[in-house]
Amino acid sequence: MYTKLTLRIEKDIIDKIKLFAMTNQQSVSSLTENLYKEIIETESPEKMELSPIVRKYKGIIKNNDINDREEITKYLTKKHK
């Protein structure tokens, strides 16, 4: 399904985009769509490089599906015995 998108871009850039699209026998819409597809594929989480901070802390937090309410109850019961 195609939907309209309105962009605000400087006029001189729009003129260059139109010229580029025409030179490459593409519409501005298809050119724009292809550029965004390329950006999305290139920047997908699987392909993104992790920053040094993220690499440092990656894997520290384990998801053990802990029931927080149960853990709080255990802690408070133990504390107030």
mmCIF file of the N, C-alpha and C atoms, coordinates in Angstrom:
data_MODEL
# 
_entry.id   MODEL 
# 
loop_
_atom_site.group_PDB 
_atom_site.id 
_atom_site.type_symbol 
_atom_site.label_atom_id 
_atom_site.label_alt_id 
_atom_site.label_comp_id 
_atom_site.label_asym_id 
_atom_site.label_entity_id 
_atom_site.label_seq_id 
_atom_site.pdbx_PDB_ins_code 
_atom_site.Cartn_x 
_atom_site.Cartn_y 
_atom_site.Cartn_z 
_atom_site.occupancy 
_atom_site.B_iso_or_equiv 
_atom_site.pdbx_formal_charge 
_atom_site.auth_seq_id 
_atom_site.auth_comp_id 
_atom_site.auth_asym_id 
_atom_site.auth_atom_id 
_atom_site.pdbx_PDB_model_num 
ATOM 1   N N  . MET A 1 1  ? 0.847  -1.173  0.000   1.00 0.00 ? 1  MET A N  1 
ATOM 2   C CA . MET A 1 1  ? 0.000  0.000   0.000   1.00 0.00 ? 1  MET A CA 1 
ATOM 3   C C  . MET A 1 1  ? 0.893  1.237   0.000   1.00 0.00 ? 1  MET A C  1 
ATOM 4   N N  . TYR A 1 2  ? 0.623  2.149   -0.871  1.00 0.00 ? 2  TYR A N  1 
ATOM 5   C CA . TYR A 1 2  ? 1.383  3.390   -0.954  1.00 0.00 ? 2  TYR A CA 1 
ATOM 6   C C  . TYR A 1 2  ? 0.618  4.503   -0.254  1.00 0.00 ? 2  TYR A C  1 
ATOM 7   N N  . THR A 1 3  ? 1.365  5.377   0.415   1.00 0.00 ? 3  THR A N  1 
ATOM 8   C CA . THR A 1 3  ? 0.810  6.510   1.138   1.00 0.00 ? 3  THR A CA 1 
ATOM 9   C C  . THR A 1 3  ? 1.620  7.744   0.803   1.00 0.00 ? 3  THR A C  1 
ATOM 10  N N  . LYS A 1 4  ? 0.975  8.898   0.835   1.00 0.00 ? 4  LYS A N  1 
ATOM 11  C CA . LYS A 1 4  ? 1.678  10.152  0.561   1.00 0.00 ? 4  LYS A CA 1 
ATOM 12  C C  . LYS A 1 4  ? 2.530  10.547  1.747   1.00 0.00 ? 4  LYS A C  1 
ATOM 13  N N  . LEU A 1 5  ? 3.646  11.224  1.457   1.00 0.00 ? 5  LEU A N  1 
ATOM 14  C CA . LEU A 1 5  ? 4.541  11.733  2.480   1.00 0.00 ? 5  LEU A CA 1 
ATOM 15  C C  . LEU A 1 5  ? 4.963  13.131  2.066   1.00 0.00 ? 5  LEU A C  1 
ATOM 16  N N  . THR A 1 6  ? 4.860  14.064  2.974   1.00 0.00 ? 6  THR A N  1 
ATOM 17  C CA . THR A 1 6  ? 5.275  15.433  2.678   1.00 0.00 ? 6  THR A CA 1 
ATOM 18  C C  . THR A 1 6  ? 6.591  15.699  3.388   1.00 0.00 ? 6  THR A C  1 
ATOM 19  N N  . LEU A 1 7  ? 7.568  16.175  2.630   1.00 0.00 ? 7  LEU A N  1 
ATOM 20  C CA . LEU A 1 7  ? 8.879  16.495  3.183   1.00 0.00 ? 7  LEU A CA 1 
ATOM 21  C C  . LEU A 1 7  ? 9.178  17.974  2.962   1.00 0.00 ? 7  LEU A C  1 
ATOM 22  N N  . ARG A 1 8  ? 9.899  18.566  3.882   1.00 0.00 ? 8  ARG A N  1 
ATOM 23  C CA . ARG A 1 8  ? 10.354 19.943  3.709   1.00 0.00 ? 8  ARG A CA 1 
ATOM 24  C C  . ARG A 1 8  ? 11.852 19.892  3.458   1.00 0.00 ? 8  ARG A C  1 
ATOM 25  N N  . ILE A 1 9  ? 12.240 20.285  2.255   1.00 0.00 ? 9  ILE A N  1 
ATOM 26  C CA . ILE A 1 9  ? 13.644 20.244  1.841   1.00 0.00 ? 9  ILE A CA 1 
ATOM 27  C C  . ILE A 1 9  ? 13.945 21.550  1.123   1.00 0.00 ? 9  ILE A C  1 
ATOM 28  N N  . GLU A 1 10 ? 15.146 22.047  1.265   1.00 0.00 ? 10 GLU A N  1 
ATOM 29  C CA . GLU A 1 10 ? 15.543 23.290  0.606   1.00 0.00 ? 10 GLU A CA 1 
ATOM 30  C C  . GLU A 1 10 ? 15.361 23.169  -0.902  1.00 0.00 ? 10 GLU A C  1 
ATOM 31  N N  . LYS A 1 11 ? 14.925 24.256  -1.528  1.00 0.00 ? 11 LYS A N  1 
ATOM 32  C CA . LYS A 1 11 ? 14.600 24.247  -2.956  1.00 0.00 ? 11 LYS A CA 1 
ATOM 33  C C  . LYS A 1 11 ? 15.774 23.820  -3.825  1.00 0.00 ? 11 LYS A C  1 
ATOM 34  N N  . ASP A 1 12 ? 16.966 24.302  -3.530  1.00 0.00 ? 12 ASP A N  1 
ATOM 35  C CA . ASP A 1 12 ? 18.116 23.947  -4.371  1.00 0.00 ? 12 ASP A CA 1 
ATOM 36  C C  . ASP A 1 12 ? 18.421 22.446  -4.275  1.00 0.00 ? 12 ASP A C  1 
ATOM 37  N N  . ILE A 1 13 ? 18.183 21.862  -3.117  1.00 0.00 ? 13 ILE A N  1 
ATOM 38  C CA . ILE A 1 13 ? 18.371 20.413  -2.961  1.00 0.00 ? 13 ILE A CA 1 
ATOM 39  C C  . ILE A 1 13 ? 17.300 19.662  -3.751  1.00 0.00 ? 13 ILE A C  1 
ATOM 40  N N  . ILE A 1 14 ? 16.073 20.146  -3.696  1.00 0.00 ? 14 ILE A N  1 
ATOM 41  C CA . ILE A 1 14 ? 14.988 19.508  -4.453  1.00 0.00 ? 14 ILE A CA 1 
ATOM 42  C C  . ILE A 1 14 ? 15.303 19.524  -5.948  1.00 0.00 ? 14 ILE A C  1 
ATOM 43  N N  . ASP A 1 15 ? 15.801 20.646  -6.425  1.00 0.00 ? 15 ASP A N  1 
ATOM 44  C CA . ASP A 1 15 ? 16.165 20.734  -7.850  1.00 0.00 ? 15 ASP A CA 1 
ATOM 45  C C  . ASP A 1 15 ? 17.239 19.708  -8.205  1.00 0.00 ? 15 ASP A C  1 
ATOM 46  N N  . LYS A 1 16 ? 18.212 19.548  -7.331  1.00 0.00 ? 16 LYS A N  1 
ATOM 47  C CA . LYS A 1 16 ? 19.276 18.557  -7.570  1.00 0.00 ? 16 LYS A CA 1 
ATOM 48  C C  . LYS A 1 16 ? 18.733 17.136  -7.504  1.00 0.00 ? 16 LYS A C  1 
ATOM 49  N N  . ILE A 1 17 ? 17.813 16.896  -6.577  1.00 0.00 ? 17 ILE A N  1 
ATOM 50  C CA . ILE A 1 17 ? 17.200 15.561  -6.461  1.00 0.00 ? 17 ILE A CA 1 
ATOM 51  C C  . ILE A 1 17 ? 16.427 15.241  -7.739  1.00 0.00 ? 17 ILE A C  1 
ATOM 52  N N  . LYS A 1 18 ? 15.651 16.196  -8.203  1.00 0.00 ? 18 LYS A N  1 
ATOM 53  C CA . LYS A 1 18 ? 14.868 15.976  -9.430  1.00 0.00 ? 18 LYS A CA 1 
ATOM 54  C C  . LYS A 1 18 ? 15.773 15.705  -10.625 1.00 0.00 ? 18 LYS A C  1 
ATOM 55  N N  . LEU A 1 19 ? 16.850 16.463  -10.728 1.00 0.00 ? 19 LEU A N  1 
ATOM 56  C CA . LEU A 1 19 ? 17.802 16.266  -11.825 1.00 0.00 ? 19 LEU A CA 1 
ATOM 57  C C  . LEU A 1 19 ? 18.451 14.883  -11.732 1.00 0.00 ? 19 LEU A C  1 
ATOM 58  N N  . PHE A 1 20 ? 18.847 14.502  -10.524 1.00 0.00 ? 20 PHE A N  1 
ATOM 59  C CA . PHE A 1 20 ? 19.463 13.191  -10.318 1.00 0.00 ? 20 PHE A CA 1 
ATOM 60  C C  . PHE A 1 20 ? 18.482 12.073  -10.676 1.00 0.00 ? 20 PHE A C  1 
ATOM 61  N N  . ALA A 1 21 ? 17.231 12.202  -10.208 1.00 0.00 ? 21 ALA A N  1 
ATOM 62  C CA . ALA A 1 21 ? 16.212 11.189  -10.501 1.00 0.00 ? 21 ALA A CA 1 
ATOM 63  C C  . ALA A 1 21 ? 15.977 11.080  -12.003 1.00 0.00 ? 21 ALA A C  1 
ATOM 64  N N  . MET A 1 22 ? 15.878 12.217  -12.675 1.00 0.00 ? 22 MET A N  1 
ATOM 65  C CA . MET A 1 22 ? 15.646 12.223  -14.115 1.00 0.00 ? 22 MET A CA 1 
ATOM 66  C C  . MET A 1 22 ? 16.828 11.597  -14.861 1.00 0.00 ? 22 MET A C  1 
ATOM 67  N N  . THR A 1 23 ? 18.036 11.936  -14.444 1.00 0.00 ? 23 THR A N  1 
ATOM 68  C CA . THR A 1 23 ? 19.237 11.391  -15.066 1.00 0.00 ? 23 THR A CA 1 
ATOM 69  C C  . THR A 1 23 ? 19.296 9.877   -14.921 1.00 0.00 ? 23 THR A C  1 
ATOM 70  N N  . ASN A 1 24 ? 18.798 9.373   -13.801 1.00 0.00 ? 24 ASN A N  1 
ATOM 71  C CA . ASN A 1 24 ? 18.819 7.934   -13.544 1.00 0.00 ? 24 ASN A CA 1 
ATOM 72  C C  . ASN A 1 24 ? 17.507 7.256   -13.898 1.00 0.00 ? 24 ASN A C  1 
ATOM 73  N N  . GLN A 1 25 ? 16.653 7.970   -14.640 1.00 0.00 ? 25 GLN A N  1 
ATOM 74  C CA . GLN A 1 25 ? 15.369 7.450   -15.101 1.00 0.00 ? 25 GLN A CA 1 
ATOM 75  C C  . GLN A 1 25 ? 14.550 6.842   -13.962 1.00 0.00 ? 25 GLN A C  1 
ATOM 76  N N  . GLN A 1 26 ? 14.434 7.621   -12.897 1.00 0.00 ? 26 GLN A N  1 
ATOM 77  C CA . GLN A 1 26 ? 13.631 7.228   -11.739 1.00 0.00 ? 26 GLN A CA 1 
ATOM 78  C C  . GLN A 1 26 ? 12.737 8.389   -11.353 1.00 0.00 ? 26 GLN A C  1 
ATOM 79  N N  . SER A 1 27 ? 11.665 8.067   -10.678 1.00 0.00 ? 27 SER A N  1 
ATOM 80  C CA . SER A 1 27 ? 10.856 9.133   -10.105 1.00 0.00 ? 27 SER A CA 1 
ATOM 81  C C  . SER A 1 27 ? 11.488 9.530   -8.775  1.00 0.00 ? 27 SER A C  1 
ATOM 82  N N  . VAL A 1 28 ? 11.165 10.719  -8.326  1.00 0.00 ? 28 VAL A N  1 
ATOM 83  C CA . VAL A 1 28 ? 11.678 11.165  -7.024  1.00 0.00 ? 28 VAL A CA 1 
ATOM 84  C C  . VAL A 1 28 ? 11.157 10.235  -5.931  1.00 0.00 ? 28 VAL A C  1 
ATOM 85  N N  . SER A 1 29 ? 9.923  9.784   -6.064  1.00 0.00 ? 29 SER A N  1 
ATOM 86  C CA . SER A 1 29 ? 9.345  8.868   -5.076  1.00 0.00 ? 29 SER A CA 1 
ATOM 87  C C  . SER A 1 29 ? 10.122 7.562   -4.995  1.00 0.00 ? 29 SER A C  1 
ATOM 88  N N  . SER A 1 30 ? 10.402 6.962   -6.149  1.00 0.00 ? 30 SER A N  1 
ATOM 89  C CA . SER A 1 30 ? 11.118 5.681   -6.118  1.00 0.00 ? 30 SER A CA 1 
ATOM 90  C C  . SER A 1 30 ? 12.553 5.870   -5.637  1.00 0.00 ? 30 SER A C  1 
ATOM 91  N N  . LEU A 1 31 ? 13.167 6.984   -6.022  1.00 0.00 ? 31 LEU A N  1 
ATOM 92  C CA . LEU A 1 31 ? 14.513 7.287   -5.556  1.00 0.00 ? 31 LEU A CA 1 
ATOM 93  C C  . LEU A 1 31 ? 14.533 7.422   -4.035  1.00 0.00 ? 31 LEU A C  1 
ATOM 94  N N  . THR A 1 32 ? 13.575 8.170   -3.501  1.00 0.00 ? 32 THR A N  1 
ATOM 95  C CA . THR A 1 32 ? 13.478 8.369   -2.064  1.00 0.00 ? 32 THR A CA 1 
ATOM 96  C C  . THR A 1 32 ? 13.212 7.051   -1.345  1.00 0.00 ? 32 THR A C  1 
ATOM 97  N N  . GLU A 1 33 ? 12.286 6.271   -1.862  1.00 0.00 ? 33 GLU A N  1 
ATOM 98  C CA . GLU A 1 33 ? 11.967 4.980   -1.248  1.00 0.00 ? 33 GLU A CA 1 
ATOM 99  C C  . GLU A 1 33 ? 13.198 4.073   -1.222  1.00 0.00 ? 33 GLU A C  1 
ATOM 100 N N  . ASN A 1 34 ? 13.923 4.018   -2.337  1.00 0.00 ? 34 ASN A N  1 
ATOM 101 C CA . ASN A 1 34 ? 15.120 3.179   -2.395  1.00 0.00 ? 34 ASN A CA 1 
ATOM 102 C C  . ASN A 1 34 ? 16.198 3.647   -1.422  1.00 0.00 ? 34 ASN A C  1 
ATOM 103 N N  . LEU A 1 35 ? 16.352 4.960   -1.293  1.00 0.00 ? 35 LEU A N  1 
ATOM 104 C CA . LEU A 1 35 ? 17.335 5.485   -0.339  1.00 0.00 ? 35 LEU A CA 1 
ATOM 105 C C  . LEU A 1 35 ? 16.977 5.105   1.098   1.00 0.00 ? 35 LEU A C  1 
ATOM 106 N N  . TYR A 1 36 ? 15.690 5.249   1.448   1.00 0.00 ? 36 TYR A N  1 
ATOM 107 C CA . TYR A 1 36 ? 15.276 4.882   2.806   1.00 0.00 ? 36 TYR A CA 1 
ATOM 108 C C  . TYR A 1 36 ? 15.414 3.378   3.040   1.00 0.00 ? 36 TYR A C  1 
ATOM 109 N N  . LYS A 1 37 ? 15.094 2.576   2.036   1.00 0.00 ? 37 LYS A N  1 
ATOM 110 C CA . LYS A 1 37 ? 15.273 1.128   2.178   1.00 0.00 ? 37 LYS A CA 1 
ATOM 111 C C  . LYS A 1 37 ? 16.734 0.791   2.467   1.00 0.00 ? 37 LYS A C  1 
ATOM 112 N N  . GLU A 1 38 ? 17.628 1.446   1.729   1.00 0.00 ? 38 GLU A N  1 
ATOM 113 C CA . GLU A 1 38 ? 19.054 1.197   1.918   1.00 0.00 ? 38 GLU A CA 1 
ATOM 114 C C  . GLU A 1 38 ? 19.504 1.615   3.321   1.00 0.00 ? 38 GLU A C  1 
ATOM 115 N N  . ILE A 1 39 ? 19.025 2.755   3.772   1.00 0.00 ? 39 ILE A N  1 
ATOM 116 C CA . ILE A 1 39 ? 19.374 3.217   5.118   1.00 0.00 ? 39 ILE A CA 1 
ATOM 117 C C  . ILE A 1 39 ? 18.868 2.243   6.165   1.00 0.00 ? 39 ILE A C  1 
ATOM 118 N N  . ILE A 1 40 ? 17.635 1.815   6.030   1.00 0.00 ? 40 ILE A N  1 
ATOM 119 C CA . ILE A 1 40 ? 17.037 0.903   7.004   1.00 0.00 ? 40 ILE A CA 1 
ATOM 120 C C  . ILE A 1 40 ? 17.785 -0.420  7.030   1.00 0.00 ? 40 ILE A C  1 
ATOM 121 N N  . GLU A 1 41 ? 18.116 -0.959  5.866   1.00 0.00 ? 41 GLU A N  1 
ATOM 122 C CA . GLU A 1 41 ? 18.838 -2.230  5.814   1.00 0.00 ? 41 GLU A CA 1 
ATOM 123 C C  . GLU A 1 41 ? 20.245 -2.093  6.371   1.00 0.00 ? 41 GLU A C  1 
ATOM 124 N N  . THR A 1 42 ? 20.899 -0.985  6.082   1.00 0.00 ? 42 THR A N  1 
ATOM 125 C CA . THR A 1 42 ? 22.261 -0.762  6.557   1.00 0.00 ? 42 THR A CA 1 
ATOM 126 C C  . THR A 1 42 ? 22.291 -0.531  8.060   1.00 0.00 ? 42 THR A C  1 
ATOM 127 N N  . GLU A 1 43 ? 21.286 0.155   8.576   1.00 0.00 ? 43 GLU A N  1 
ATOM 128 C CA . GLU A 1 43 ? 21.263 0.505   9.988   1.00 0.00 ? 43 GLU A CA 1 
ATOM 129 C C  . GLU A 1 43 ? 20.427 -0.462  10.827  1.00 0.00 ? 43 GLU A C  1 
ATOM 130 N N  . SER A 1 44 ? 20.078 -1.617  10.278  1.00 0.00 ? 44 SER A N  1 
ATOM 131 C CA . SER A 1 44 ? 19.282 -2.566  11.047  1.00 0.00 ? 44 SER A CA 1 
ATOM 132 C C  . SER A 1 44 ? 20.069 -3.024  12.264  1.00 0.00 ? 44 SER A C  1 
ATOM 133 N N  . PRO A 1 45 ? 19.381 -3.352  13.360  1.00 0.00 ? 45 PRO A N  1 
ATOM 134 C CA . PRO A 1 45 ? 20.070 -3.738  14.599  1.00 0.00 ? 45 PRO A CA 1 
ATOM 135 C C  . PRO A 1 45 ? 21.075 -4.869  14.415  1.00 0.00 ? 45 PRO A C  1 
ATOM 136 N N  . GLU A 1 46 ? 20.799 -5.798  13.507  1.00 0.00 ? 46 GLU A N  1 
ATOM 137 C CA . GLU A 1 46 ? 21.716 -6.913  13.303  1.00 0.00 ? 46 GLU A CA 1 
ATOM 138 C C  . GLU A 1 46 ? 23.045 -6.432  12.727  1.00 0.00 ? 46 GLU A C  1 
ATOM 139 N N  . LYS A 1 47 ? 23.016 -5.349  11.938  1.00 0.00 ? 47 LYS A N  1 
ATOM 140 C CA . LYS A 1 47 ? 24.216 -4.884  11.259  1.00 0.00 ? 47 LYS A CA 1 
ATOM 141 C C  . LYS A 1 47 ? 24.899 -3.728  11.979  1.00 0.00 ? 47 LYS A C  1 
ATOM 142 N N  . MET A 1 48 ? 24.240 -3.148  12.987  1.00 0.00 ? 48 MET A N  1 
ATOM 143 C CA . MET A 1 48 ? 24.820 -2.014  13.679  1.00 0.00 ? 48 MET A CA 1 
ATOM 144 C C  . MET A 1 48 ? 25.947 -2.470  14.596  1.00 0.00 ? 48 MET A C  1 
ATOM 145 N N  . GLU A 1 49 ? 27.020 -1.707  14.617  1.00 0.00 ? 49 GLU A N  1 
ATOM 146 C CA . GLU A 1 49 ? 28.121 -2.005  15.507  1.00 0.00 ? 49 GLU A CA 1 
ATOM 147 C C  . GLU A 1 49 ? 27.794 -1.440  16.880  1.00 0.00 ? 49 GLU A C  1 
ATOM 148 N N  . LEU A 1 50 ? 28.070 -2.208  17.907  1.00 0.00 ? 50 LEU A N  1 
ATOM 149 C CA . LEU A 1 50 ? 27.781 -1.762  19.262  1.00 0.00 ? 50 LEU A CA 1 
ATOM 150 C C  . LEU A 1 50 ? 28.826 -0.760  19.720  1.00 0.00 ? 50 LEU A C  1 
ATOM 151 N N  . SER A 1 51 ? 28.370 0.240   20.469  1.00 0.00 ? 51 SER A N  1 
ATOM 152 C CA . SER A 1 51 ? 29.310 1.218   21.008  1.00 0.00 ? 51 SER A CA 1 
ATOM 153 C C  . SER A 1 51 ? 30.135 0.540   22.101  1.00 0.00 ? 51 SER A C  1 
ATOM 154 N N  . PRO A 1 52 ? 31.300 1.089   22.438  1.00 0.00 ? 52 PRO A N  1 
ATOM 155 C CA . PRO A 1 52 ? 32.140 0.482   23.479  1.00 0.00 ? 52 PRO A CA 1 
ATOM 156 C C  . PRO A 1 52 ? 31.413 0.312   24.811  1.00 0.00 ? 52 PRO A C  1 
ATOM 157 N N  . ILE A 1 53 ? 30.575 1.277   25.177  1.00 0.00 ? 53 ILE A N  1 
ATOM 158 C CA . ILE A 1 53 ? 29.846 1.184   26.449  1.00 0.00 ? 53 ILE A CA 1 
ATOM 159 C C  . ILE A 1 53 ? 28.853 0.035   26.406  1.00 0.00 ? 53 ILE A C  1 
ATOM 160 N N  . VAL A 1 54 ? 28.125 -0.093  25.296  1.00 0.00 ? 54 VAL A N  1 
ATOM 161 C CA . VAL A 1 54 ? 27.144 -1.177  25.175  1.00 0.00 ? 54 VAL A CA 1 
ATOM 162 C C  . VAL A 1 54 ? 27.857 -2.525  25.190  1.00 0.00 ? 54 VAL A C  1 
ATOM 163 N N  . ARG A 1 55 ? 28.980 -2.629  24.465  1.00 0.00 ? 55 ARG A N  1 
ATOM 164 C CA . ARG A 1 55 ? 29.749 -3.885  24.467  1.00 0.00 ? 55 ARG A CA 1 
ATOM 165 C C  . ARG A 1 55 ? 30.202 -4.244  25.879  1.00 0.00 ? 55 ARG A C  1 
ATOM 166 N N  . LYS A 1 56 ? 30.620 -3.234  26.649  1.00 0.00 ? 56 LYS A N  1 
ATOM 167 C CA . LYS A 1 56 ? 31.117 -3.468  28.007  1.00 0.00 ? 56 LYS A CA 1 
ATOM 168 C C  . LYS A 1 56 ? 30.039 -4.083  28.895  1.00 0.00 ? 56 LYS A C  1 
ATOM 169 N N  . TYR A 1 57 ? 28.811 -3.592  28.773  1.00 0.00 ? 57 TYR A N  1 
ATOM 170 C CA . TYR A 1 57 ? 27.740 -4.034  29.672  1.00 0.00 ? 57 TYR A CA 1 
ATOM 171 C C  . TYR A 1 57 ? 26.824 -5.095  29.065  1.00 0.00 ? 57 TYR A C  1 
ATOM 172 N N  . LYS A 1 58 ? 27.063 -5.467  27.818  1.00 0.00 ? 58 LYS A N  1 
ATOM 173 C CA . LYS A 1 58 ? 26.222 -6.463  27.153  1.00 0.00 ? 58 LYS A CA 1 
ATOM 174 C C  . LYS A 1 58 ? 26.277 -7.783  27.917  1.00 0.00 ? 58 LYS A C  1 
ATOM 175 N N  . GLY A 1 59 ? 25.118 -8.325  28.208  1.00 0.00 ? 59 GLY A N  1 
ATOM 176 C CA . GLY A 1 59 ? 25.040 -9.626  28.863  1.00 0.00 ? 59 GLY A CA 1 
ATOM 177 C C  . GLY A 1 59 ? 25.034 -9.574  30.384  1.00 0.00 ? 59 GLY A C  1 
ATOM 178 N N  . ILE A 1 60 ? 25.212 -8.388  30.971  1.00 0.00 ? 60 ILE A N  1 
ATOM 179 C CA . ILE A 1 60 ? 25.220 -8.295  32.430  1.00 0.00 ? 60 ILE A CA 1 
ATOM 180 C C  . ILE A 1 60 ? 23.837 -8.596  32.997  1.00 0.00 ? 60 ILE A C  1 
ATOM 181 N N  . ILE A 1 61 ? 22.808 -8.029  32.411  1.00 0.00 ? 61 ILE A N  1 
ATOM 182 C CA . ILE A 1 61 ? 21.446 -8.234  32.900  1.00 0.00 ? 61 ILE A CA 1 
ATOM 183 C C  . ILE A 1 61 ? 20.889 -9.497  32.271  1.00 0.00 ? 61 ILE A C  1 
ATOM 184 N N  . LYS A 1 62 ? 20.514 -10.413 33.105  1.00 0.00 ? 62 LYS A N  1 
ATOM 185 C CA . LYS A 1 62 ? 19.927 -11.665 32.634  1.00 0.00 ? 62 LYS A CA 1 
ATOM 186 C C  . LYS A 1 62 ? 18.418 -11.595 32.813  1.00 0.00 ? 62 LYS A C  1 
ATOM 187 N N  . ASN A 1 63 ? 17.687 -12.043 31.837  1.00 0.00 ? 63 ASN A N  1 
ATOM 188 C CA . ASN A 1 63 ? 16.233 -12.079 31.934  1.00 0.00 ? 63 ASN A CA 1 
ATOM 189 C C  . ASN A 1 63 ? 15.828 -13.481 32.359  1.00 0.00 ? 63 ASN A C  1 
ATOM 190 N N  . ASN A 1 64 ? 15.581 -13.633 33.634  1.00 0.00 ? 64 ASN A N  1 
ATOM 191 C CA . ASN A 1 64 ? 15.182 -14.939 34.161  1.00 0.00 ? 64 ASN A CA 1 
ATOM 192 C C  . ASN A 1 64 ? 13.691 -14.998 34.420  1.00 0.00 ? 64 ASN A C  1 
ATOM 193 N N  . ASP A 1 65 ? 12.944 -14.051 33.880  1.00 0.00 ? 65 ASP A N  1 
ATOM 194 C CA . ASP A 1 65 ? 11.501 -13.968 34.093  1.00 0.00 ? 65 ASP A CA 1 
ATOM 195 C C  . ASP A 1 65 ? 11.154 -14.027 35.574  1.00 0.00 ? 65 ASP A C  1 
ATOM 196 N N  . ILE A 1 66 ? 11.869 -13.249 36.360  1.00 0.00 ? 66 ILE A N  1 
ATOM 197 C CA . ILE A 1 66 ? 11.631 -13.211 37.793  1.00 0.00 ? 66 ILE A CA 1 
ATOM 198 C C  . ILE A 1 66 ? 10.313 -12.507 38.050  1.00 0.00 ? 66 ILE A C  1 
ATOM 199 N N  . ASN A 1 67 ? 9.510  -13.097 38.924  1.00 0.00 ? 67 ASN A N  1 
ATOM 200 C CA . ASN A 1 67 ? 8.252  -12.499 39.318  1.00 0.00 ? 67 ASN A CA 1 
ATOM 201 C C  . ASN A 1 67 ? 8.571  -11.470 40.399  1.00 0.00 ? 67 ASN A C  1 
ATOM 202 N N  . ASP A 1 68 ? 8.541  -10.188 40.061  1.00 0.00 ? 68 ASP A N  1 
ATOM 203 C CA . ASP A 1 68 ? 8.925  -9.130  40.991  1.00 0.00 ? 68 ASP A CA 1 
ATOM 204 C C  . ASP A 1 68 ? 8.076  -9.142  42.256  1.00 0.00 ? 68 ASP A C  1 
ATOM 205 N N  . ARG A 1 69 ? 6.798  -9.336  42.130  1.00 0.00 ? 69 ARG A N  1 
ATOM 206 C CA . ARG A 1 69 ? 5.905  -9.316  43.297  1.00 0.00 ? 69 ARG A CA 1 
ATOM 207 C C  . ARG A 1 69 ? 6.295  -10.436 44.270  1.00 0.00 ? 69 ARG A C  1 
ATOM 208 N N  . GLU A 1 70 ? 6.589  -11.588 43.730  1.00 0.00 ? 70 GLU A N  1 
ATOM 209 C CA . GLU A 1 70 ? 6.991  -12.726 44.554  1.00 0.00 ? 70 GLU A CA 1 
ATOM 210 C C  . GLU A 1 70 ? 8.312  -12.428 45.269  1.00 0.00 ? 70 GLU A C  1 
ATOM 211 N N  . GLU A 1 71 ? 9.262  -11.843 44.564  1.00 0.00 ? 71 GLU A N  1 
ATOM 212 C CA . GLU A 1 71 ? 10.553 -11.512 45.154  1.00 0.00 ? 71 GLU A CA 1 
ATOM 213 C C  . GLU A 1 71 ? 10.406 -10.455 46.253  1.00 0.00 ? 71 GLU A C  1 
ATOM 214 N N  . ILE A 1 72 ? 9.560  -9.463  46.016  1.00 0.00 ? 72 ILE A N  1 
ATOM 215 C CA . ILE A 1 72 ? 9.329  -8.419  47.020  1.00 0.00 ? 72 ILE A CA 1 
ATOM 216 C C  . ILE A 1 72 ? 8.686  -9.024  48.261  1.00 0.00 ? 72 ILE A C  1 
ATOM 217 N N  . THR A 1 73 ? 7.727  -9.900  48.055  1.00 0.00 ? 73 THR A N  1 
ATOM 218 C CA . THR A 1 73 ? 7.058  -10.557 49.185  1.00 0.00 ? 73 THR A CA 1 
ATOM 219 C C  . THR A 1 73 ? 8.053  -11.366 50.003  1.00 0.00 ? 73 THR A C  1 
ATOM 220 N N  . LYS A 1 74 ? 8.926  -12.129 49.333  1.00 0.00 ? 74 LYS A N  1 
ATOM 221 C CA . LYS A 1 74 ? 9.938  -12.914 50.036  1.00 0.00 ? 74 LYS A CA 1 
ATOM 222 C C  . LYS A 1 74 ? 10.862 -12.006 50.844  1.00 0.00 ? 74 LYS A C  1 
ATOM 223 N N  . TYR A 1 75 ? 11.296 -10.912 50.216  1.00 0.00 ? 75 TYR A N  1 
ATOM 224 C CA . TYR A 1 75 ? 12.215 -9.985  50.882  1.00 0.00 ? 75 TYR A CA 1 
ATOM 225 C C  . TYR A 1 75 ? 11.558 -9.366  52.119  1.00 0.00 ? 75 TYR A C  1 
ATOM 226 N N  . LEU A 1 76 ? 10.329 -8.883  51.964  1.00 0.00 ? 76 LEU A N  1 
ATOM 227 C CA . LEU A 1 76 ? 9.657  -8.237  53.102  1.00 0.00 ? 76 LEU A CA 1 
ATOM 228 C C  . LEU A 1 76 ? 9.337  -9.234  54.204  1.00 0.00 ? 76 LEU A C  1 
ATOM 229 N N  . THR A 1 77 ? 8.963  -10.449 53.861  1.00 0.00 ? 77 THR A N  1 
ATOM 230 C CA . THR A 1 77 ? 8.686  -11.486 54.862  1.00 0.00 ? 77 THR A CA 1 
ATOM 231 C C  . THR A 1 77 ? 9.941  -11.786 55.659  1.00 0.00 ? 77 THR A C  1 
ATOM 232 N N  . LYS A 1 78 ? 11.055 -11.938 54.977  1.00 0.00 ? 78 LYS A N  1 
ATOM 233 C CA . LYS A 1 78 ? 12.315 -12.225 55.626  1.00 0.00 ? 78 LYS A CA 1 
ATOM 234 C C  . LYS A 1 78 ? 12.757 -11.042 56.508  1.00 0.00 ? 78 LYS A C  1 
ATOM 235 N N  . LYS A 1 79 ? 12.568 -9.832  56.000  1.00 0.00 ? 79 LYS A N  1 
ATOM 236 C CA . LYS A 1 79 ? 12.992 -8.634  56.726  1.00 0.00 ? 79 LYS A CA 1 
ATOM 237 C C  . LYS A 1 79 ? 12.200 -8.420  57.999  1.00 0.00 ? 79 LYS A C  1 
ATOM 238 N N  . HIS A 1 80 ? 10.920 -8.753  58.002  1.00 0.00 ? 80 HIS A N  1 
ATOM 239 C CA . HIS A 1 80 ? 10.054 -8.458  59.148  1.00 0.00 ? 80 HIS A CA 1 
ATOM 240 C C  . HIS A 1 80 ? 9.783  -9.658  60.037  1.00 0.00 ? 80 HIS A C  1 
ATOM 241 N N  . LYS A 1 81 ? 10.581 -10.685 59.966  1.00 0.00 ? 81 LYS A N  1 
ATOM 242 C CA . LYS A 1 81 ? 10.426 -11.852 60.841  1.00 0.00 ? 81 LYS A CA 1 
ATOM 243 C C  . LYS A 1 81 ? 10.999 -11.567 62.191  1.00 0.00 ? 81 LYS A C  1 
# 
